Amino acid sequence: MPRSPRNHRWTLRGAACLPGGAPRDVRPRGAEDTGTKGAGAGNTGAERTDARERRLTPAEALRLLREGNARRAGRGARGARRGGGGCSAARRPVAAVLACVDCPVPPETLFGQEPGALLVIRTAAHTLDATVEGSVEYGPVELGVPLVVVLGHEHCGAVAAALESRTAGTRPPAHLAVAAARLAAACRDGSGAPGDAVENTVRAQTDRVVARLRDDPVLLPLLRRGELEVVGAHCREETGEVEFLAGP
């Protein structure tokens, strides 16, 4: 897997380059004047709103996602598809989530977050290339996101197709072959371990992507200063429960 260049993140300076992009000053206009004057002690979602308007630590962001998932777990793929409130895209995202294209539950739903609270990037089997890695970098570097979650899930179709083509010695259709090539190392790890090969490969892929991002030269200074953490996670589709594989 080729390493993306050190300076490719600067191509993402313009907020319009990415869906849902936002300027560095992520507070709503006038927030510096209003402060907390209008906040009542019993406002619904007050803690989540405050979290979106200040820079969280990695541990605080992870706690919010854990608590949000605990509220949502049990609804699974057939549960509510929306997040916890109205869209407030001008606020700072709580976390960036690199997820798989065929995970049936939106990450906002899995983690009990309102639309816009997560910077979501999806690829087949959460594979990386230079563009995807630059998109992940955009959250911590440009928006101050303190947490990156690499999210795998049960019954991953991209992983199943890669394993099937590997076993049969055939080439996957169209551009899925590119994703399958990037999954080759994880497939070797997963197929050689006891248990379900798809499940093992998804987890192996998650571990590899987490390790790659933790070694990213753009993210590394933030990681070393304790301003960022990269964690792996695994979603159980039937219950919606997310198992965190590592954390701060």
ZIFENUR-V99763 format. One record per residue. N is the residue number from 0. PSI is psi in radians with two decimals (999 if undefined). Layout:
{{N | PSI} {N | PSI}}
This chain:
{{0 | 2.03} {1 | 2.44} {2 | 2.35} {3 | 2.60} {4 | 2.67} {5 | -0.64} {6 | 0.21} {7 | -0.33} {8 | -0.44} {9 | -0.29} {10 | -0.18} {11 | 0.21} {12 | -0.76} {13 | 2.28} {14 | -0.46} {15 | -0.16} {16 | -0.46} {17 | 2.57} {18 | 2.36} {19 | 0.23} {20 | 2.68} {21 | 2.64} {22 | 2.86} {23 | -0.74} {24 | 1.69} {25 | 0.05} {26 | 2.54} {27 | 2.61} {28 | 2.32} {29 | -0.07} {30 | -0.57} {31 | -0.35} {32 | -0.62} {33 | -0.51} {34 | -2.25} {35 | 0.35} {36 | -0.64} {37 | 0.10} {38 | 2.05} {39 | 2.76} {40 | -0.48} {41 | 0.38} {42 | 2.32} {43 | 2.28} {44 | 0.27} {45 | -0.68} {46 | -0.72} {47 | -0.65} {48 | -0.78} {49 | -0.68} {50 | -0.59} {51 | -0.37} {52 | 0.01} {53 | 2.89} {54 | 2.07} {55 | 2.76} {56 | 2.80} {57 | -0.68} {58 | -0.67} {59 | -0.74} {60 | -0.75} {61 | -0.68} {62 | -0.74} {63 | -0.70} {64 | -0.69} {65 | -0.81} {66 | -0.70} {67 | -0.71} {68 | -0.61} {69 | -0.62} {70 | -0.60} {71 | -0.40} {72 | 2.45} {73 | -0.36} {74 | -0.50} {75 | -2.74} {76 | -0.36} {77 | 0.04} {78 | -3.03} {79 | 2.43} {80 | -0.20} {81 | 2.87} {82 | -2.78} {83 | 0.09} {84 | -2.93} {85 | 2.82} {86 | 2.26} {87 | 1.12} {88 | -0.29} {89 | -0.29} {90 | 2.89} {91 | 2.27} {92 | 2.54} {93 | -0.67} {94 | 2.82} {95 | 2.41} {96 | 2.09} {97 | 1.92} {98 | 3.04} {99 | 2.59} {100 | -0.49} {101 | 0.29} {102 | 2.08} {103 | -0.27} {104 | 2.17} {105 | 2.45} {106 | -0.63} {107 | -0.69} {108 | -0.78} {109 | -0.67} {110 | 0.18} {111 | 0.65} {112 | 2.64} {113 | 2.76} {114 | 2.36} {115 | -0.17} {116 | -0.31} {117 | 2.48} {118 | 1.82} {119 | 2.25} {120 | 2.26} {121 | 2.35} {122 | 2.90} {123 | 2.09} {124 | 0.64} {125 | 0.84} {126 | 2.76} {127 | 2.51} {128 | -3.02} {129 | -0.73} {130 | -0.76} {131 | -0.75} {132 | -0.69} {133 | -0.63} {134 | -0.68} {135 | -0.76} {136 | -0.59} {137 | -0.70} {138 | -1.04} {139 | -0.71} {140 | -0.77} {141 | -0.53} {142 | -0.06} {143 | 0.43} {144 | 2.24} {145 | -0.09} {146 | 2.35} {147 | 2.20} {148 | 2.16} {149 | 1.92} {150 | 1.95} {151 | 2.99} {152 | 2.81} {153 | 2.69} {154 | 0.74} {155 | 2.08} {156 | -0.64} {157 | -0.72} {158 | -0.74} {159 | -0.73} {160 | -0.69} {161 | -0.73} {162 | -0.70} {163 | -0.78} {164 | -0.58} {165 | -0.75} {166 | -0.72} {167 | -0.23} {168 | 0.51} {169 | 2.90} {170 | 2.26} {171 | 2.72} {172 | 2.54} {173 | -2.43} {174 | -0.05} {175 | -0.39} {176 | -0.58} {177 | -0.80} {178 | -0.71} {179 | -0.67} {180 | -0.66} {181 | -0.25} {182 | 0.02} {183 | -0.80} {184 | -0.73} {185 | -0.65} {186 | -0.72} {187 | -0.75} {188 | -0.80} {189 | -0.71} {190 | -0.34} {191 | -0.09} {192 | 2.66} {193 | 2.62} {194 | -2.88} {195 | 2.16} {196 | -0.67} {197 | -0.83} {198 | -0.81} {199 | -0.68} {200 | -0.70} {201 | -0.80} {202 | -0.67} {203 | -0.69} {204 | -0.75} {205 | -0.81} {206 | -0.71} {207 | -0.71} {208 | -0.70} {209 | -0.81} {210 | -0.71} {211 | -0.79} {212 | -0.59} {213 | -0.32} {214 | 0.05} {215 | 2.22} {216 | -0.39} {217 | -0.66} {218 | -0.43} {219 | -0.77} {220 | -0.66} {221 | -0.69} {222 | -0.75} {223 | -0.53} {224 | -0.06} {225 | 0.26} {226 | -0.11} {227 | 2.55} {228 | 2.54} {229 | 2.17} {230 | 2.69} {231 | 2.68} {232 | 2.77} {233 | 2.23} {234 | 2.31} {235 | 2.01} {236 | -0.64} {237 | -0.65} {238 | -0.34} {239 | 0.11} {240 | 2.34} {241 | 2.18} {242 | 2.09} {243 | 2.25} {244 | -0.33} {245 | 2.90} {246 | 3.03} {247 | 999}}
